[in-house]
Amino acid sequence: MTVQKRRYDRIESLNLLSYSCINSKNEMVSQGMGRTLNVSEGGILLETHVPLEQDCIVSLAIGFEDVVTEVKGKIVYSQKGDNGRMRTGIEFIEPDEHARSVIKQYVEAFSKKYQ
């Protein structure tokens, strides 16, 4: 029997995004572009060409169709994928109502489309 550790279902979804990594001194230590591999109401799996700083807060600007929303998250894990790119699991940190609403609507619409 497999126990599901995730609180939210994830949907496979490719969305471009920009990110900034902010350290504990509130300084930007890196920034770049990436894409989501999957999305849930609680977080994303992010693919980038470079590893992200493990102890930083990640500020994300994600494009869901024609709506861009900003949300912050913390890195839960990071590993190199088969294609050589980094895959980083990010858990959202207290998304505001707008971000929560956009993400929820996107996940629900995408789930209905492929059921």
N, C-alpha and C positions, 0 to 999 in steps of 0.2 A: 504494500500500500504506500503510495507516494503522498506526502503531505505538502500542500500548496502553501508556501511561505508568503506569497504576495497577497496584499490586501485588495489590489485592483487587477482586473484582467488587462493584459497588454495586447495591442494590435500592431501588426507589422505595418510600418508606415515610413516612407522616405520623405523627409521634409528638410529643406536647407535651413541652417541657423547660423548665427554668429554667437560667439561666446567671449567672455572676459573672465579671467581667473583673478580673484581678489584675495590677498593674504590677510593674516590676522591684524596687520597694521592698517588695513583698508586701502592698500596700494595695489594697483593693477600689475600683476607679474607676467601675464601673457594674454594674448587674444588671438582669435582666428576664426575660421569657418569650419563647419562640420555638417553632418546630417544625422537625422534620427534614423534608427533602424527599427525601433518600436516605441510606442507611446502608451502611457496609461494616465489615469487621473493623478497618480502619485509620483510619476517620474518618467524618465526616458532612458533608452540605451543610445548613446551618442557614439558616432564613428568619426575619428579625426586622424590626420596624418602624423600627429605628434602626441606624446603622452601629456596629460594635464597634471599640474601640481596636485599631489594627493591631499594636502592640508588646506586647500583653498576653497572659497565659496565661488561657485560658477554662476555668473549672470548670463542668462540666455535670452536671445531674441529669436523666437521660432515663428516661421511662416506656416500657418495652417490654411491651405488654399490661398485666399486673397486677404487673410487677416493675420497681422503680425502681433504677437503678444510677448511680453517680457516676464520672466520668472527667474527666481534664484533657486539654486539647489546645492546639495552637498554630494561629494563623490562617495559612492558606496563601494565600488570596486573598479578595477581597470585591468585589462589584459590585452595582449596582442592577438588579433584575429588571424585567420588563415591567409588573408590577403595582405598581411603585413601592417595593416592599419590598426590603430588603437580603438578598442571598444570600452567605453566607460559608462557604468551604470550610475545615474544621477537621480537622487531622491529630491523632489521639490520641497522647498522650505517655505512654509506659510505663504502660498500664492495669494495675491489679492483677489477680490471677487471677480474682476474682469478676466484675469488669467484663468482662474478656476472655471469660469463659465465657458470661455472659448475652448479650453481643453476638453471639458466634459461634453460639449456639443459636438466637437470634432470626433471624439472617441465613439459617442453614441451613433452619430451619422455613419461613420465608417463601419461600425459593427453591423448596423441594419443593412447597409449596402451589400455586405458579403455574407449574410446569413442565408 
